[in-house]
Amino acid sequence: MTSADLHTMTGAYALHALDEDERREFESHLAECAACAREVREFRATSARLAVAVAETPSPELKRRVMGEIATVRQLPPEVPDRHSPTPVAPRRTRRVVGLVLAACLAAIGALGGVAIDQYRDARDAERAVAEQRARGAAIEAVLTAPDAVGGSAPAGGGGTVRVIASPALDRTVVLTSGLPTLPDARVYQGWYNDGGRMRSIGLIRPGTALLASGLDRASGVGVTVEPAGGSAEPSGEPIALIDFPARRS
């Protein structure tokens, strides 16, 4: 498994969706990657909230009525079915108690209905997130192992390294970073395609994770800048790293 692929497995690991070999390999990576460790903690906190069972207590009046009826009803002996006899009909009082108990259950179900729907949606969202992470990991691996993959690396101003791998056939690029300094909350790293000197945004870069970008087209390389939080439509300063792709044949 590649380093870029390992960065995408935090959600699957938190939800115990990795096989034994993947788990061991990811845990070795986890011991050295603070960003992945933080993501795993966040995923686990979210899954724990989804797993919390929420209960609603019936009103005191409803509980009093049910318990009062139960105290006045004698327990029925076991019934032996007789295929020649009609199905026994429960006494009126027993049917009333059953009705009250059923009403209590329905009241609880009604109170929990909205919560259950929300939890179901949250669980489906979590499943979808894991599936998306797996798909993203597969897409990154496809770029890194593509027969036509090209790229390079360069030191970043201020420290760290930026590595870029692109596949013209897949029209995709992977940007990997290591050792980039932590920025203030008001600043972010942003990646750009270099289209003959015109910079085209490919997304924000979180240090220690892989950025997967599409729309390679005829870009001649990739640059990385430091931008205000949320990113910019155009670079606000000179790139801290600029990697040119090897010349492609027409």
Secondary structure, 3 states (H helix, E strand, C coil): CCHHHHHCCHHHHHCCCCCHHHHHHHHHHHCCCHHHHHHHHHHHHHHHHHHCCCCCCCCHHHHHHHHHHHHCCCCCCCCCCCCCCCCCCCCHHHHHHHHHHHHHHHHHHHHHHHHHHHHHHHHHHHHHHHHHHHHHHHHHHHHHCCCCCEEEEEECCCCCEEEEEEECCCCEEEEEEECCCCCCCCEEEEEEEEECCEEEEEEEECCCCCEEEECCCCCCEEEEEEEECCCCCCCCCCCCEEEECCCCCC
